[in-house]
Amino acid sequence: MTAPVSSPPAVSFAQRPMLVFWETTRSCQLACRHCRASALPQPLPGELSRAQGRDLIAQVAGFGRPYPILVFTGGDCLLRPDLFDLVEEGVSRGVRVCLSPSVTPLLTREMIDRIAGSGVKAVSISLDGANPATHDGVRGIPGHFDATMQCIRAFVDTGLTVQVNTTVMRANVNELADVAACVAQSGTHIWEVFFLVQMGRGEAVAALTPEEHEDVCHFLYDASQYGFVVRTVEAPFFRRVVALRNIGVPAPEHKLYRKLLLRLTQQLGDASERKRVHTAATRDGKGVLFVAYDGDVYPAGFLPVPLGNIRDQPLVGIYRDDPLLRSIRAARFADRCGRCEYADLCGGSRARAYAASGDPLGEDPACPYQPGSQSARPCATGPVPMSRSDSL
């Protein structure tokens, strides 16, 4: 007799986020060219204490079940001396905890095994090129590519869910198919592709044109048929591309897209699996919340508009009641994003809109879509199920 299969719990993004990111520290031994946080070798004054960190975890649990997933990020979360005490606190409360460590000498095989045995549900590792020249150039450390690939394989071997994070920029866009091959061949479960928002050190990094962003999204749709889940960060317009491709709208015959697709098939052969894309209608402030090292709360890590501080305002109240977040969740946007039939499914990157115009409700300049030009009649988005693809 088999046990009945229960449906996954549903999430209303008006009531709780799917993901809470906690920047446990700004400290990091790396100096990456595109770093959002402009991380430093030493922690900054005002970092949340262990007691305040435990209180933050309690506040995340305060959203109620299904609890948001809590991602410990940084800087480098491994530089928190109390990291595993905080992980234990989250696990004991039933909160799913994920880690985003940096690949440094701290991330030894012993550390990887300790993470795997701590109750952490998933880890993410950054890979920004398919060869040492590109990846090491972004990370600023010779030999970092080889160390990163070793860590990815070691985490996969432990049985943890492993996510590879890649930031798309001018320096690596032509290698994306080769990065996809690294993801597939290493056994990685999720490929999360960050579309650059020019803030922090990223202000000095060359971004792509809107048409190139569109080409990358179509390429990612194709890449999702090679055994791993594809997710995007600061590119919610990927969901529009998915909706259009699902009804048979062809990919553009642009040079970049054709080049990436040809290279993908050369590396991995013809696609043989169903597409695996994350399409929950989240965006900065809708399903996502970010808590900085000092307790300040933001709609997302790339959107530096402060909403309050957990030291004196409950996290639940900030998320549910803040006027900006309510406007974001209601898709009250300006210009093209406000007129678009995909306003709820996509809604554009609020962080990029803010970086470009100073208005977090403005239009996303990275999206080339003209409202009404190709409609897939997107469905209304109500509560969504939590699934394995949402694990980090």
Secondary structure, 3 states (H helix, E strand, C coil): CCCCCCCCCEECCCCCCCEEEEECCCECCCCCCCCCCCCECCCCCCCCCHHHHHHHHHHHHCCCCCCCEEEEECCCHHHCCCHHHHHHHHHHCCCCEEECCCCCCCCCHHHHHHHHCCCCCEEEEECCCCCHHHHHHHHCCCCHHHHHHHHHHHHHHHCCEEEEEEEECCCCHHHHHHHHHHHHHHCCCEEEEEECCCCHHHHHCCCCCHHHHHHHHHHHHHHCCCCCEEEEECCCHHHHHHHHHHCCCCCCCCHHHHHHHHHHHHHHCCCCCCCCECCCCCEECEEEEEECCCCEEECECCECCCCEECCCCCHHHHHHHCHHHHHHHCCCCCHHHHHCCCCCCCCCCHHHHHHHHCCCCCCCCCCCCCCCCCCCCCCCCCCEECCHHHCC
